[in-house]
Amino acid sequence: MRDIRPVEKQWLFAHSALNNTPSLDDGIDLQTELKRRKVIIEYMRSLALRANVFVNGDDPECTRLRGSMTVGSTLVHRFYMRRSLKDFSEKLIAPTILFLATKIEEEPLKLRHIVNACIAKFEPQGTRGWYPDNNPHEQPPREYRTWEKSILATEEVLLEALCFDMAVDQPYPTLLRSVSGLDEIISKMSSNGIDSNGIETGTKSKEKLSEGRITEIGWTVTSESSLSPLSILYPVPIISFVIFTIIISMIDQIPPSQGLWNASELSERFGLDLGRKGNDVLGHDLDMVKACLDDLIRYINQGLILDDLKKYIVEEPEQQTEEPYPKRFTLDVAPNKENLGTNGVLHGKIEIDDDVNMTTNGIAQNTESTAITDPIVKNGTST
């Protein structure tokens, strides 16, 4: 993986830092703090959906604001590494970070729309918002003015706590770039009736893993993972690669360790140093990848991330198989100086034999793959 820039390092924390936050100094334990951070992000998403209605009508997917919501999630976790929940409540930070995140992503929502969404969500039923488009002569009511002043004042505190550093990388665009072109590779193998190890099966297979499915499910996993503090624990390439790993595991219904092995075939696309030797994954970035994968699964099991994802994750077997894992994206090729790294590790790059026009169909032999059903294919927002 490339060297992390100094400006990025200040927002990457050791796990021990989570046990030394300002909120903990005020008597709020870590699990409570993480749950309250999650509530803030859910509030932010709900307000985004409500405010977006004023701009684009009823759009349940709210795709226009996806970038803003993931950036906002990262800002929530960064902010509470510097400030305490005791001093800045969920209902105030959620709209403030939403307002800031939409400006960062150049998807701006008018402050008026965000304030009206706050009034509709948090104030007693019947409290009026301000809608000058309907009545240009109407003056904003007291509740509106209070919310507006509070958000603008909190934005100044927010910017100071964040050191005015508004550069926020996101794992989802990295994932999209890294899987670009996979459909062509997969379709060539499927159309020739050749399995993942380059052996003719005589039949055409229907591939379940595709660029479209990775894109769709990838957004759900990315959106849900942003509820956890992964974004302040690991660099973006690591997170996006782990998301790719878990997608392979869910679609193929294989343990995450095998999903990691398959994903490592494309590790170079993510800018990571990983390779394979037998059924083992090796490389300089392996420890960080495995730690991030373990944290993602742990946060899912703790309920910090969508519980429904648990039923799609296959548990690790008690005893690892001695049979070689079927490859997903590469063929068995004779080792040479170009594809062998140090210690004889085969680098994780796509290899295509142009003479026979073969690539992988991605179906594990003698394995029943369960497709991810529609309930988890959503944008992860909550109302």
N, C-alpha and C positions, 0 to 999 in steps of 0.2 A: 504494500500500500504506500502511496505517496506520503511524504513527510507532512505532518499537520502544521499548518501555519500558526504563528504565535497568536493571531487574533482569534483563531479557533480554539486554541488550547485553554483559554480562560473560561470557556463554556463547557469544557469536558471535565467531569469531576470523578474522583474515586468513589467507590461504593461507601467508604467510611464517611465521606462528606455528607451523605444523606442522614447520618446519625449526629450531625453537628449543625443543623440548620437553625436559623433564628426562631422558627416556630417551636422547635424542641426546647430552646432556651425559655420559651414562654409556657412550657408544660404540655405541649401538644405532641403526642408520640408519633413515630414515623408512619405507622399504618393509618392512623387518623389523618395525618397530613396528606398522604398520598391519595386517600379517598376524597378528601376535600379539594385537592387539586383536580381530581377527576370530575367532581361536581362543577367546578369552575369551567372546565373545558366543555362539559355538556351544556351548561348555561350559555356559553359562548356560541355553540352550534345552534342551539334553539333560537337565540336572538338573531343569528345570521339567517336562519330560515324565515323567521317572522319579518325581518327587515327586507329580505330579498323579495318578499311578496309585493312590497310597495314599488319595487323596481321592475321585476320580471313576472309578476303574477304568481300563481300557485305553481311552484317548481319544487316538488318533493326531493329531487336529487340534489338541487342546489349546486350543480357542477361548476357554475361560474365562480363560486367562492371556495372551492376545494383547497386551493393553495393557501388562501387566507386562514382557513381553519387549521391546517397543519402547522403553518407558521405560528399562529396564535397559540397552539398547544405547546410548542417549544418555548415561546416567550413566557408562558405560565410557569413552566418548570424552572426556567432561568430566574425569573423574578423572585420566586420563593426560596431560592438559594441565597438571596440577599436581603429579603424582607420577610416579616412574620405574618402568618394568617391572622394573628390577634389584632394587628393594626390595619389590615386590608382585607375586607370581607369578600366572600365569593360574589355577591350580587353587584358589587362595585367594580371589581377587577375584570369580570367577564366582559361587560360592554366596553370598558376602556381598552382592553387588549384587542377586542374585535375591531374597534375603531382604528387602532394603530396598525394591526395586521393587514387590514384591507388597503391601507395606504402603502404599506411596504410592498405588497403584491400588485399594486396598481389596479386593484379591483375595488375602488373606493365606494363605500356606502355613506350617504349623507348622515351627519350626526343626528339630524332630525328624525330620520327613519330608525336609527338605533335607539334613540330616546323613546320614541313612540313604542318600540318593541319592548323596552324595559317597563314602561307604564302598563302595557297590556299583560306582561308576564308577572310582574312583581307587585303592582299596586292593587288595591281592592277593586273588585268589579264595579264598573261605573265611573272610574276615574278617567277623566278626559285627557287625550293627547292633544297634539297641535297639528292641524292639517290645513296649512295656508293655501294649498292648491284648491281646496274646496271653498274656502272663504278667505280671500286675501286680506280682509280687514280684521280678521280674528287675531287677538293677542294670545301669546302662549300662556297657559294656566300656571299656577304656582308650582304644581308637581313637576311640570315639564322643565321649568327654569331650575328647579333644585337638581334634577337629574343632569341637566346639561352642564351646570357649573361643577358638579361633583366629578363628572367624567373628564372635563377639561383640566381640572386641578390634579386629578389622579394621573392623567397622562404625563404631566411634568415629572411627577415622582417616579413613574414607570420608566421614562426615558433616562432619568438620572441613575436609577438602579441598574439599568441595562447598559450603562456607559455609552449611551447613544449609538450602540452597535446594532444596526438593523440588518446585518448580513446573516441570513438564516438559510442554510442549505437544507434540501428536503430529500428524503429517500425515494419518494415515488418517481420523480423525473429520472433519477439514476436508474431505477428499476426499468422504466420504459426504454431508456437508451440501451440498456444492457441486453434486453431480450429482443430488441429490434432485429427482424430477419429470421427469427426462429421458425416461423411458419414455413418458409421456403425449405429449410433444412429438413423439417419433420415431414413435409408433404412428399418430398422426393423419395424418402425411405418407404413411406406408406404406399405410394403409388407403384413401387417396385416389389411390394410384398417381401421386404427384407427386415429381419428383426434387428434389435439394437446392437447385436454383435456381428452384423453383416451376414447372417445366415438366411438363406431363402426359406420362406415359409409356404410359398405358393399361393398365398391369399393376401388380399389387400386388407389392411387393418384400419379401424376407425380410431383416430388419435384423440385422446381426451385432454392431453396437455397441448395448449395452443397459445399463441401470442395474445389472442383475444381474451382467453380465460385467465391468463396470468395478469393481464391488464385489469380485468374486472375484479377478480378476487384479490389482486394485489392492492387495489385501493381500499378494500374492506380491511385487510390486515394492517395496512399502513395507517389508516384512520384509527383503528382500534389500538394499535401499538402506541400511538401518540398520547393515549390516556396515561400511559406509564412513563417513568422517567428515563426511558432508553435514550432519548434524544440528547440528554446531558451526561450520559455514561459512555456512549460509543460514537465514533465517527459515522457519518452518513453512509460511506461505502459498505461498512460492516453491517449496518442496519438493513440496507436494501438487499444485501446478499443473504442475510438471515431470513428476510421475508420471502425471497425467492426459494430458499431451502424449505421453508415451512409450506409453501404453496405446492411444491413438488411432492412433499410428504403427504399432504392432504388429498391431492388429486389421485396419486398412485396408491394411496393407502399403504404406505411403508413407514417404518420408524424414522424419526428425524435424523438418526445417525446415517441411515442409508440415503435419505434425502440430501444430507450434506455431502455425501460422497458423489452423488449425481450432480449436484449443483457445482461442485468443485471443478467439473469438466469445463465450466464456463467462467471460472473465477477471474481470468484475465480481463473479461469484459467489464468486470466490476473494479478493476484496478487492484486486485488482491493477489498475494503470493501464496497460492495453494497448489498442491499437486497430489497425486495418488500413487500408492505402491501397494499392490494387492487390494485388500478391502480397507486399507488405512488411508486417511487423509493426512498429509504432511504440509509443512510450509510455515513461513514466518508469521503469518496472520492467523494461524489455526487457533491459538489459545484465545485470542480476542473474539473470534467467530464463535467458538464453542461457548464462551462465557455469555455472549449476547444471546445465543440460542437458548441456553439454559435459563437466562433471565426472562426471556419472552415467554417460555413455557411456564415458568414459575408465576409470572404475573397473570397468565391466563388461569392457572389453577387457583390463584388467590381471588379471582373475580375482578381484578383491576382492569382486565381486558375482557371483552365479550365472552361470557361463559359458553355460548354455543360453539365456539371454536374447539372446545375440549373434545367433543364427540367425533371430530374429524382427525384428531391426532392419534396415531397408533403408538401404543406403549412399546418401549424398547424390550426386546426378548431377553430372557434371563441368560441365555447362552448365545453368543454371536455365531452366525452360520459360517461354515468353512467354505461354502460354495461362493465362487466369485460373483459379485454384484453385477447384474446386467447393466450395460452402459446405456446412457440416455441420449447423449449428444455427440459421441465420438465412436469410431470404429476401432476394432483391434488392428493396430498397425505395427510393423516391425520397428523397434526402437532405433532411433538415429540421433545424431548429435543435435539436431534441431529440436526434437520433442522430448529429449531427456535432459533433466536438470542435474544438479549435484546429487550424489547419493542414489542415482538411478531412478529418480522420481519423474513420472510422466507428467508434463505440464498440462494444466487444464485448459486446453484450447480446442476449438472445433477443427476436426480433421475430416476432409472429404476426399474420397478416391474418385477423381474425375474420370478414370477409365471405365469404371462400372457405374458411375453416377449414383453412389450409395450414400445415404445418411441414415440417421436413426429414426425409428417410428416411435420410440419412447415407451413401448409397452413392455412391462416386465413379464418374462415368460412364466407360465404356470401360476400367474397371480391374478386374482379377481380384483380389478380396480374399481373403486366406488367413486362415482362422480360427485362433486360438490353440488348440493342441491340449491335451489333458488334462495332459501331463507338467509344464507350468509352472503349472497351476492347483492350487497347494498352499500350505500355510502358511509354507513357507520354513524350517521348523525342521529340525534335524538331530539324530540320535541318536548 
